[in-house]
Amino acid sequence: MMALVLKAFPTRLRRFKEGDRVSPQDDLSPQGFDRLVETGYIEKLPYAAKLKKQDPSKAD
């Protein structure tokens, strides 16, 4: 399952920015996937579902 980053956050290995894809298997330490969902940094819905809702006029 892929999720969408809603707010930028750093991990020990990299910095995720808004719009990036992330999965529960990614190394998100020191945070955890569930904690980032609870605090609103990532959207738990599959990334593909978010793309369907996105406004086409905002596409890159």
N, C-alpha and C positions, 0 to 999 in steps of 0.2 A: 504494500500500500504506500503510495506517495502522498505526501501532505504538502501544503503550501506555506511558506514563511510569510507571516503577516507583518512582523516587526523585526528589524535587524537585531542579531545577537551574535556574540562571539563564543567560540568553543576553544578548547586547547589547541586544536589543529587548524581551524579556519574561522572566518567570519561569514555568517550567512546573512544575505541581504533580502529585502522584501522582494517576493516573487520567486525566490529560489525554491527548488524541490528538496524535500527531506523525507527520510523514512525512519521508522523505529530502529532499524539496524545500523544507522549512521552513528558514529562516535560523537555524541553531543556533550561529553563531559566538560565541565563539571555538572551541567544540567542533565536532566533526563527528558525523554520524549514526552511522557505524560505530564511532567511539571511544566514544560513549555506550552503544552496544550492548555492546561489549567490557567496559566498566566496570560494567555492570549498571544503568544509569540508565533505559534503555528496553528493552522487549521487542520483538524483531524480528518475532515472529509478527503476523499481521494482527490489528487491534483486534477485529474481529468474532469471531474464534476465542476470544479471551480472554473476551468477554461470554458465550459459550456455557458456559464452564467456571465462571463466577462463581456463587457461592452466592446464590440468590434472596432469602434472608433478609437479605442485606447490601445489597440494592438501596436507592437513595436514596428 
